[in-house]
Amino acid sequence: MKIVHSIYNDGLFRLIIITSLVCGLEFCTSAAFSYIPPLLLKAGVSDSLTTWLMGCGPLMGFILCPVVGHASDRCRSRFGRRRPFILGFCITIIFCLILMPQSESIGQLLDSPKLGLILLIITCVLFDFASQACFNPCESLIYDTCKSTPQEASCFFVYSFMTSFGGCLGYLITAYDWSQSWLAYYIHGQEKITFIVILTFFTLTLCCTLMTANEKSFTDATIDEQLLIGNEQQHLTSTSSLDMTIWCKNIDFLLFKVIIRIVNVFVQLIIYLILTIVSSIRTIITMPFVLRRLALADCLSWSAIMTFNLFFTDYVGQTVYGGDPSSPEFSDERQLYDAGVRAGSFGLLFHCIVGAVYAPILKPLIYYFGIRLTFSFGMFVFVISMFVMYMSRNIIIVNAMASLSGLGMASLTSIPYTLVMLYHSNREVFFADSITIQNRGIGTVLGIIDSTYFASQIISSVLMGYIMLIFKSTLSYIVTSFFLGIFSIYFINRIVIKPPSGTKNLISPIYIRS
């Protein structure tokens, strides 16, 4: 028991358990997104419409993610500031995981295939938003837990490792042919079995994180944050109160009172949401100079990688294997496409394995070579991988290049968040041009960076929608990723690393080497 207790109290082990939900989320998204484009295509949705639908969830995230970050900074719940938001997003994810593979069956049961298609589209978009937005409170939780501890300098490298490890597991189960397993005797269909495995693993990681994280409640928040909450709530009360309770005094019927109160609450909620969204958009527009530089590099890097990740299996199925997703169920073209999707999943699996191996050595690489060179190297390898992938139709070479592209992914899931910790720890210096951001919590700052991640998905989806209409070739996915990667390298080298001269450095030199 003493050994178990000492392991549990070990800081690194506890950090791994806390970040287990990040592993679960990446497992969930990597596995599900390997099937979402094929599911939509099989349901009769065109290539161009599929790419546009993949941009709807990120559009919601771009608008609402700063709202989530700001709201979690000011949450008063006795369960903590981050866990209520994590639980809400995760319940939505579970709901979508249950409905997505069953949407066609539900449509057939109700004798309305169109309704089944609509349900599939809604759940795909909602899942896309919830699974990506949930990373924001998770990142804030990791920061809150590791702040002023020995794990502060390494927490987001562990985060990057757990992200890549979750991706490894996710792509592994999609690459496996579940139709030959014992589960196939009870559940028919590759997608349905895969989604049940995803749901089980995701629920386990959710329980681990929620039970392990001992986060601070609202009473432990800073005085500035508490004053900010009080001022905003007073403003909302003065602007949204409709004095409907006065109307209720002369109404004898309880039903009318309930209806009026529901309307009152609904109106106040709408006004609150509008004011918060406007405030968040204003925060994004007026972000400090250092965040603007980081956000631009982050957005372009994510645009390159997300274009590759979202459409790689479709590219392998159609271009490398020569399959056709719109062919009849048991035709040769359809079987070739399905085989290509499974082969592409292996490439994405190796992509995540390389990222998981590379993530732990990023910290010493940054120490010896600096943040810019380390970050640029990861994206340079990604660009070279896209070029070789464009030139070759050999599945072994294509998957080998997909593996090497994991270096860029590992850099992107750790270095920007490490820089955010640097900026926020020295916000009086780095955020000197934005007093508003200086007084905001880490959730708001992470929300700004996460909104660039959503913006990258919007750019990828909308851009690929038009490109597919023009060129009608999945090879354009690789070409687009190549050019976006080149642009990202240029802006990575313009990221601000060191504080202005004459100011005091309050953080480890590992973070301020350029």
Secondary structure, DSSP 8 states (H G I E B T S, - for coil): -HHHHHHHH-HHHHHHHHTHHHHHHHHHHHHHHHHHHHHHHHTT--HHHHHHHTTHHHHHHHHHHHHHHHHHHT---TT-SSHHHHHHHHHHHHHHHHHGGGHHHHHHHTT-HHHHHHHHHHHHHHHHHHHHHTHHHHHHHHHHHHTTSTTTTTHHHHHHHHHHHHHHHHHHHHHS-GGGSGGGGTS-SHHHHHHHHHHHHHHHHHHHHHHH-----GGGS-HHHHHHHHHHHHHHHHHH---HHHHHTT---HHHHHHHHHHHHHHHHHHHHHHHHHHHHHHHHT--HHHHHHHHHHHHHHHHHHHHHHHHHHHIIIIIS---TTS-TTSHHHHHHHHHHHHHHHHHHHHHHHHHHHGGGHHHHHHHH-HHHHHHHHHHHHHHHHHHHHH---HHHHHHHHHHTHHHHHHHTTHHHHHHHHHHHTHHHHTTT-HHHHTS-HHHHHHHHHHHHHHHHHHHHHHHHHHHHHH--THHHHHHHHHHHHHHHHHHTT---S--TTS---S-GGGT--
